[in-house]
Amino acid sequence: MRKRKGYIFTNRKHPLPSIMSTILGAVSLLSLLGAILASYRMGGQVPGRFAAGGALAAVYALVGLLLALATLRKEDTYRLFGILGTVLCGLALFLCAFLLWIPT
């Protein structure tokens, strides 16, 4: 194997919108999972504040998904947080859609 000698300098960076999309995706996914767990412990009785939290989580996930997709199109950037934000926000939106699809 060939050994690397020295450093590799690059002008790539982690874009701040992609980091923000990862944070928004994590917050929305955790809040949805917390609301599901709390409603399960209450025996299926879902208060209105859980519905408001779910709607807010859906908005966070949608904004985060748009931010992540916009930063994935940029060149000379690292893609780690963009892909992670896309996956987390996509999971949160899928969970919101699944919760709306479940019959009562």
C-alpha positions, 0 to 999 in steps of 0.5 A: 500500500502506498503511504500518504505523505503530508496533508491534503488541502481542500476548499470544501466545507460543511454548509450551514444550511445542511447542518441546520437541516440535520438538526431540524430533522432530528428535532422533528423525528424525536418530537414525533417519537416522543408524542407517539410514546406519550399517547401510547402511555395515555391509552390512545387518548391524544390531546390537542397539544400532541397534534399541534406538536406533530404539525410543527414537526411536519413543518420542521421536517419539510423546511429541513428537507428543502434546505438539505436538497438545496445544499446537495446541489452545491459543488465543493461541499461535503455531503455528510450533513446534507445526506443525513438531513435528507434521511432524517427529514424524510423519515420524519415526513414519512412518519407524519404521513403514516400517522395521518394514514392510520385509520381511527 
